[in-house]
């Protein structure tokens, strides 16, 4: 083992001792799954070890480490991106007695699936996975304002798709009681669902 390799190991060990707890907290604030967060921290230290010789200024060590962590978190969410899919048997409201909502449910699910990814992700994680908007912001590494904006924009796009498709009837308290298709797009989304 040459001197440079020995210095790199010592440096990596020192970084581990100094930054492990802080990095773990940093990642866990942005990734809710504990095991995934731990895997990301391990990945960060592997990247640090493999790239420590590229660090030119030791004064920038901490910001360099956190940039590696942010990139690892982004990579994690990119890998998960393709895995966020709706189950075919998913119901909008599994306990709903509302017949109109039950009939619309498959179309709404497919409409969500056709939203641009960032809005689809925001709607799925908040409306169906139950994340609060603050939790969404933390898990995606974006500001609370950015998370709120994505959810609101996703809802708006979904509402526009629904209103382009159907005319809705509501009772006096605003509960959906019925709908009438303007075009056959609701049926088309159900048909698409069967083909995908």
Buried (B, 14 or more C-beta within 10 A) or exposed (E): EEEEEEEBEEBBEEBEEEBEEEBBEBBBEBBBEEEBBBBBBEBBBEBBBEEBEEEEEEEEBEEBBBEBBBEBBEEBBEEBEEEBEBEEEBEBEEEEEBEBBBEBBBBBBBBBBEBEEBBBBBBBBBBBBEBEBEBBBBBBBBEEEBBBBBBEBBBEBBEEBBEEBBEBEEEEEEEBBBBEEEEEBBEBBBBBBEEE
